[in-house]
Amino acid sequence: MKISPRKLNSFLLFKLPAAYFTGVRTKYLDYNKCTVSVKHRWINQNPFNSMFWAVQGMAAELTTGALVMKKISDSGQKISMLVANNNASFTKKATGRITFECNEGYKIDEAIANAIDTKEGQTVWLNAKGINKEGVQVSDFNFEWTLKVKC
C-alpha cells in the first residue's frame, strides 16, 4: 500500500479517532519529511486556554511514525515498530495552528538496513518540533522507535 497524507488521515479516523476528532491532520509526506498540523480548538484545549500537551504529542508522534511506516512499506520487509521512549519540552503556549515536522528520514534508512542485515532489533530517535503560525517553537518532542524484522 502506498502511504499518503490522505490515507493517513483516513487511518486516523478509523484506528486513532482521538487524534482525528481533535484535529490532527497529515499535510505532507515524502521520503525524508513529514508535516502534521493541528489547530487549537475547544475540543483539544487545556484549562489554561492552550492546546493540551497530549494532542501535541499525538501530532508529533504521527509525524515521526508516518515516516517510519513509509520507510517500512518501501523496504518490502515485514518489520514491527513500537515507541520505546519519548520526551518533550514545552516553551510557549500552543494556540492557533501548530505544525509539527520531522525531516530525519535518513536515520530510519540506517536503522532498517541494520535490522535487515543483523536480524536484531534496532532503535532510532526521531525529533518533531511544534511551530506556531508566527514561526515560534512551542514544543519539542523526541521519540525512540524500535524496529525489528519479523520472522
Contacts in CASP RR format, 6 or more apart in sequence:
PFRMAT RR
TARGET T0000
AUTHOR 0000-0000-0000
METHOD contacts of the structure
MODEL  1
MKISPRKLNSFLLFKLPAAYFTGVRTKYLDYNKCTVSVKHRWINQNPFNS
MFWAVQGMAAELTTGALVMKKISDSGQKISMLVANNNASFTKKATGRITF
ECNEGYKIDEAIANAIDTKEGQTVWLNAKGINKEGVQVSDFNFEWTLKVK
C
1 7 0 8 1.000
1 73 0 8 1.000
2 73 0 8 1.000
3 29 0 8 1.000
3 66 0 8 1.000
3 69 0 8 1.000
3 70 0 8 1.000
3 73 0 8 1.000
4 29 0 8 1.000
5 25 0 8 1.000
5 26 0 8 1.000
5 27 0 8 1.000
5 28 0 8 1.000
5 29 0 8 1.000
8 26 0 8 1.000
8 29 0 8 1.000
8 62 0 8 1.000
8 66 0 8 1.000
9 20 0 8 1.000
9 25 0 8 1.000
9 26 0 8 1.000
12 19 0 8 1.000
12 20 0 8 1.000
12 24 0 8 1.000
12 25 0 8 1.000
12 62 0 8 1.000
13 20 0 8 1.000
16 58 0 8 1.000
18 58 0 8 1.000
19 55 0 8 1.000
19 58 0 8 1.000
19 59 0 8 1.000
19 62 0 8 1.000
21 43 0 8 1.000
22 38 0 8 1.000
22 41 0 8 1.000
22 43 0 8 1.000
22 44 0 8 1.000
22 55 0 8 1.000
22 58 0 8 1.000
23 38 0 8 1.000
23 39 0 8 1.000
23 41 0 8 1.000
23 43 0 8 1.000
23 44 0 8 1.000
23 55 0 8 1.000
24 36 0 8 1.000
24 37 0 8 1.000
24 38 0 8 1.000
24 55 0 8 1.000
24 58 0 8 1.000
24 59 0 8 1.000
24 62 0 8 1.000
25 36 0 8 1.000
25 37 0 8 1.000
25 38 0 8 1.000
26 34 0 8 1.000
26 35 0 8 1.000
26 36 0 8 1.000
26 62 0 8 1.000
26 66 0 8 1.000
27 35 0 8 1.000
27 36 0 8 1.000
27 37 0 8 1.000
27 99 0 8 1.000
28 34 0 8 1.000
28 35 0 8 1.000
29 35 0 8 1.000
29 66 0 8 1.000
29 67 0 8 1.000
29 70 0 8 1.000
31 70 0 8 1.000
31 71 0 8 1.000
31 74 0 8 1.000
31 105 0 8 1.000
32 67 0 8 1.000
32 103 0 8 1.000
32 104 0 8 1.000
32 105 0 8 1.000
32 106 0 8 1.000
33 67 0 8 1.000
33 101 0 8 1.000
33 102 0 8 1.000
33 103 0 8 1.000
33 105 0 8 1.000
34 62 0 8 1.000
34 63 0 8 1.000
34 64 0 8 1.000
34 65 0 8 1.000
34 66 0 8 1.000
34 67 0 8 1.000
34 70 0 8 1.000
34 101 0 8 1.000
34 102 0 8 1.000
35 63 0 8 1.000
35 99 0 8 1.000
35 100 0 8 1.000
35 101 0 8 1.000
36 59 0 8 1.000
36 60 0 8 1.000
36 62 0 8 1.000
36 63 0 8 1.000
36 66 0 8 1.000
36 99 0 8 1.000
36 100 0 8 1.000
36 101 0 8 1.000
36 128 0 8 1.000
37 59 0 8 1.000
37 97 0 8 1.000
37 98 0 8 1.000
37 99 0 8 1.000
37 100 0 8 1.000
38 44 0 8 1.000
38 51 0 8 1.000
38 55 0 8 1.000
38 56 0 8 1.000
38 58 0 8 1.000
38 59 0 8 1.000
38 97 0 8 1.000
38 98 0 8 1.000
38 100 0 8 1.000
39 96 0 8 1.000
39 97 0 8 1.000
39 98 0 8 1.000
40 50 0 8 1.000
40 51 0 8 1.000
40 94 0 8 1.000
40 95 0 8 1.000
40 96 0 8 1.000
40 97 0 8 1.000
40 98 0 8 1.000
44 51 0 8 1.000
44 52 0 8 1.000
44 55 0 8 1.000
45 51 0 8 1.000
45 52 0 8 1.000
46 52 0 8 1.000
46 53 0 8 1.000
48 93 0 8 1.000
49 93 0 8 1.000
49 95 0 8 1.000
50 93 0 8 1.000
50 94 0 8 1.000
50 95 0 8 1.000
51 94 0 8 1.000
51 95 0 8 1.000
51 96 0 8 1.000
51 98 0 8 1.000
53 88 0 8 1.000
53 90 0 8 1.000
53 139 0 8 1.000
56 88 0 8 1.000
56 90 0 8 1.000
56 94 0 8 1.000
56 98 0 8 1.000
56 100 0 8 1.000
56 130 0 8 1.000
56 138 0 8 1.000
56 139 0 8 1.000
56 141 0 8 1.000
57 88 0 8 1.000
57 139 0 8 1.000
57 141 0 8 1.000
59 98 0 8 1.000
59 100 0 8 1.000
59 128 0 8 1.000
59 130 0 8 1.000
60 88 0 8 1.000
60 100 0 8 1.000
60 128 0 8 1.000
60 130 0 8 1.000
60 139 0 8 1.000
60 141 0 8 1.000
60 143 0 8 1.000
61 83 0 8 1.000
61 86 0 8 1.000
61 128 0 8 1.000
61 141 0 8 1.000
61 143 0 8 1.000
62 100 0 8 1.000
63 100 0 8 1.000
63 101 0 8 1.000
63 102 0 8 1.000
63 128 0 8 1.000
64 102 0 8 1.000
64 104 0 8 1.000
64 126 0 8 1.000
64 127 0 8 1.000
64 128 0 8 1.000
64 141 0 8 1.000
64 143 0 8 1.000
64 145 0 8 1.000
65 81 0 8 1.000
65 126 0 8 1.000
65 143 0 8 1.000
65 145 0 8 1.000
67 102 0 8 1.000
67 104 0 8 1.000
67 105 0 8 1.000
67 108 0 8 1.000
67 126 0 8 1.000
68 81 0 8 1.000
68 108 0 8 1.000
68 124 0 8 1.000
68 126 0 8 1.000
68 145 0 8 1.000
68 147 0 8 1.000
69 81 0 8 1.000
71 105 0 8 1.000
71 108 0 8 1.000
71 109 0 8 1.000
71 112 0 8 1.000
72 79 0 8 1.000
72 81 0 8 1.000
72 112 0 8 1.000
72 147 0 8 1.000
75 112 0 8 1.000
75 116 0 8 1.000
77 112 0 8 1.000
77 116 0 8 1.000
77 149 0 8 1.000
78 149 0 8 1.000
78 150 0 8 1.000
79 112 0 8 1.000
79 115 0 8 1.000
79 147 0 8 1.000
79 148 0 8 1.000
79 149 0 8 1.000
79 150 0 8 1.000
80 146 0 8 1.000
80 147 0 8 1.000
80 148 0 8 1.000
80 150 0 8 1.000
81 145 0 8 1.000
81 146 0 8 1.000
81 147 0 8 1.000
82 145 0 8 1.000
82 146 0 8 1.000
83 143 0 8 1.000
83 144 0 8 1.000
83 145 0 8 1.000
83 146 0 8 1.000
84 123 0 8 1.000
84 144 0 8 1.000
84 145 0 8 1.000
84 146 0 8 1.000
85 143 0 8 1.000
85 144 0 8 1.000
86 141 0 8 1.000
86 142 0 8 1.000
86 143 0 8 1.000
86 144 0 8 1.000
87 141 0 8 1.000
87 142 0 8 1.000
88 139 0 8 1.000
88 140 0 8 1.000
88 141 0 8 1.000
88 142 0 8 1.000
89 139 0 8 1.000
89 140 0 8 1.000
90 138 0 8 1.000
90 139 0 8 1.000
91 137 0 8 1.000
91 138 0 8 1.000
91 139 0 8 1.000
91 140 0 8 1.000
92 132 0 8 1.000
92 136 0 8 1.000
92 137 0 8 1.000
92 138 0 8 1.000
93 138 0 8 1.000
94 130 0 8 1.000
94 132 0 8 1.000
94 138 0 8 1.000
94 139 0 8 1.000
95 132 0 8 1.000
96 132 0 8 1.000
96 133 0 8 1.000
97 132 0 8 1.000
97 133 0 8 1.000
98 130 0 8 1.000
98 131 0 8 1.000
98 132 0 8 1.000
98 138 0 8 1.000
98 139 0 8 1.000
99 130 0 8 1.000
99 131 0 8 1.000
100 128 0 8 1.000
100 129 0 8 1.000
100 130 0 8 1.000
100 131 0 8 1.000
100 141 0 8 1.000
101 128 0 8 1.000
101 129 0 8 1.000
101 130 0 8 1.000
101 131 0 8 1.000
102 126 0 8 1.000
102 127 0 8 1.000
102 128 0 8 1.000
104 126 0 8 1.000
104 127 0 8 1.000
105 126 0 8 1.000
107 124 0 8 1.000
107 125 0 8 1.000
107 126 0 8 1.000
108 124 0 8 1.000
108 126 0 8 1.000
108 145 0 8 1.000
108 147 0 8 1.000
110 124 0 8 1.000
111 122 0 8 1.000
111 123 0 8 1.000
111 124 0 8 1.000
111 145 0 8 1.000
111 147 0 8 1.000
112 122 0 8 1.000
112 147 0 8 1.000
114 120 0 8 1.000
114 122 0 8 1.000
115 121 0 8 1.000
115 122 0 8 1.000
115 147 0 8 1.000
115 148 0 8 1.000
115 149 0 8 1.000
116 149 0 8 1.000
119 149 0 8 1.000
120 148 0 8 1.000
121 146 0 8 1.000
121 147 0 8 1.000
121 148 0 8 1.000
121 149 0 8 1.000
122 146 0 8 1.000
122 147 0 8 1.000
122 148 0 8 1.000
123 144 0 8 1.000
123 145 0 8 1.000
123 146 0 8 1.000
123 147 0 8 1.000
124 144 0 8 1.000
124 145 0 8 1.000
124 147 0 8 1.000
125 142 0 8 1.000
125 143 0 8 1.000
125 144 0 8 1.000
125 145 0 8 1.000
126 142 0 8 1.000
126 143 0 8 1.000
126 145 0 8 1.000
127 140 0 8 1.000
127 141 0 8 1.000
127 142 0 8 1.000
128 140 0 8 1.000
128 141 0 8 1.000
128 143 0 8 1.000
129 137 0 8 1.000
129 139 0 8 1.000
129 140 0 8 1.000
129 141 0 8 1.000
130 137 0 8 1.000
130 138 0 8 1.000
130 139 0 8 1.000
130 140 0 8 1.000
130 141 0 8 1.000
131 137 0 8 1.000
131 138 0 8 1.000
132 138 0 8 1.000
END
